[in-house]
Amino acid sequence: MEVEDLRQHISRSFNADIESLYNSVLTMGGLVEEQLDRAIEALTTRDSALGLQVAQDDFKINRMEVSIDEACSRILATRAPAAGDLRLIVAIIKTITDLERIGDEAEKIGRLAARLAGVERPTTNYRELRNLAGHVKQMIRGTLDAFARLDAKGALEIVKADEIVDEEYESIHRQAITFMMEDPRTISRGMDSMWLARSLERIGDHAKNISEYVVYMVHGKDIRYTSVEAIEAEVTLAGEVAEANT
Amino acid sequence: MLRRRWAKQVVFLAAWLAAAALLGLLFGAPAWWLTAALLLYVAHTLRYIFLLDRMLDGGKRHAPFATRGLWAEILARVDTIKTKSRNRKKKFHRVLREIRESTGALSDGGVILNGDNEIVWFNPAATLLLGLDPRTDIGRRLDNLIRHPEFVSYLAEPGGEGITFPSPKMESAWLALQIIPYGRDQRIAIVRNVTREVNLERTRRDFVANASHELRSPLTVLSGYLDTFADDEDLPNRWKVPIAEMLRQSNRMTQILRDLMELMRLESAESDASRDFVDVCTMLGLMVRDFDSAPAEHPAVSLQLETDAALLGNETELHSIFFNLIHNAVRFTPATGSVAVVWRTDDQGAAFEVTDTGIGIPEEEIPRITERFYRVDPGRSRAMGGTGLGLAIVKHAVQRHNGVLEIASVEGEGSSFRCRFAPERLLYRGGQAEAAV
């Protein structure tokens, strides 16, 4: 009942269907990662053309979401999957929604980066934003790695990492408010950087969601709205049961 | 050997039974004697079978066996085979360990893939560079773990010189990866850390871009004053020629800087040009008319539009491709010659061709003429006012449009430059839009 190997079906074409679906989710993930990378690069290097390009390229992600969605519906309709396969399909449908949202946030970041490229910047060159972005990028990478490896433990690490991102967002928020109060001329810039931080924080949340789907997919446990400790206990238990069964 | 051994054995058995029969005849009850003799023979045989079995089971050689006879021979031969195979195994182990150790010590990463792009094996450097985990990743698809879009499309269709992409594991590190097929359906991916090269290249590009940019403003001032002087009616006669020459040179310098910046922009831009609608026919029509109506002496320029297809690309870049190629042809063709410009399509896409009857290019120089500042005959082309960057720009711009630049030439008879564009960059008029946007 644990999902460990995708190729366990008697029907070969079903195996192929599931595998290609799974691969295309990760391809979409790669696209999303690249979009975010480029959006952050646009911010760091003040490259407004790159920022706008990122915003323009979001359609690729949307297009992939639609096609994966269709593939999922087709499998549901024609194969009527059960147990692990059903969970896999359900998790994929949810995952691509979150990936698409991450793409949207990257688009926003691209636009904001393009706008911020034209105005004077703080002496730190938005170091705290870049730090936050670094953490968020790692979260997405970790999430997709966990997805690729069907690794529930790795997914849990991501769920935990989201707390750090939330804290960082909080402090950027406060800092921006302080700056804006000190010097009202920086308000428009401050607002933009706050929106940017907000987008990054949202991306962290989406990454966390995807990690939760990974746990659901592998162990069949729904861990949303549960404390991290409780989840950890559950996953360890599920892992032990699985080992005992084999 | 074999036959003799077995003959001996048969003779021995016959003699043994004959002896038993004889004794039986002498002492009575020959049937019992024979039975006893056969039983002894069977026991003897069984003992050796047991020894053989134990030996094959992995036990050590239990010397001393019977030193003569069929069984001794058999056991000795089995023993030799075993020793040989043990030695060979040891040797293989040693070789294998050496290979493992040497590939482990390599600083380049290696990943072996099967036909489905699943990881079969990788060395420690790959762990470091690509972030693969030897405990969990054997059997996983490589493109599931390395998800950079460029890598994924390269893995689907490997070819050429490989790709450079940011490392998924190390922050701000760059990797060069090449896939080499071997054996049946096996592939090896070689990964190298090229962060230093990439950074150097970037520094070089930034330097040229900054230098060109910084040089441009003083040059503008110079040209501005020279312009004013040249137009000045009161300029003493002896200054007229030097000022005109200075103006010409400063204009050329501006042109070189502009081309340099254009080239740098093309090199640093993303690998694919944008896909705007570009009306090639109108563009070429205007351009050829300009060339043909130029006041200076020039060869005849003819335009032949065999199709009304448009291109999906970057207008500025396409303009500089067409302009540079026609301009070159006109420059290197005597006024009595001719330049033919052709725009056509076939089932492999579209082709833009410029054929001239000019001085041509020596065959051995053809591969080099698209290099920056490369000149076949430095004196002549400089005198004609070229910047030496035109073809480099053309080559880059064509590549960015997924096209190929083909050059053919016979020295003294003329040259032909052809840019091929893939069908997916084309847009046919008349409702049948075949382009994928």
HADDOCK unambig.tbl for C-alpha pairs under 7 A between the chains (distance, minus, plus):
assign (segid A and resid 23 and name CA) (segid B and resid 144 and name CA) 6.43 0.50 0.50
assign (segid A and resid 26 and name CA) (segid B and resid 144 and name CA) 5.76 0.50 0.50
assign (segid A and resid 26 and name CA) (segid B and resid 147 and name CA) 6.83 0.50 0.50
assign (segid A and resid 27 and name CA) (segid B and resid 147 and name CA) 6.09 0.50 0.50
assign (segid A and resid 30 and name CA) (segid B and resid 147 and name CA) 4.27 0.50 0.50
assign (segid A and resid 30 and name CA) (segid B and resid 148 and name CA) 5.11 0.50 0.50
assign (segid A and resid 30 and name CA) (segid B and resid 149 and name CA) 5.84 0.50 0.50
assign (segid A and resid 31 and name CA) (segid B and resid 148 and name CA) 6.84 0.50 0.50
assign (segid A and resid 31 and name CA) (segid B and resid 149 and name CA) 5.75 0.50 0.50
assign (segid A and resid 34 and name CA) (segid B and resid 148 and name CA) 6.56 0.50 0.50
assign (segid A and resid 145 and name CA) (segid B and resid 145 and name CA) 6.08 0.50 0.50
assign (segid A and resid 148 and name CA) (segid B and resid 144 and name CA) 5.73 0.50 0.50
assign (segid A and resid 148 and name CA) (segid B and resid 145 and name CA) 6.39 0.50 0.50
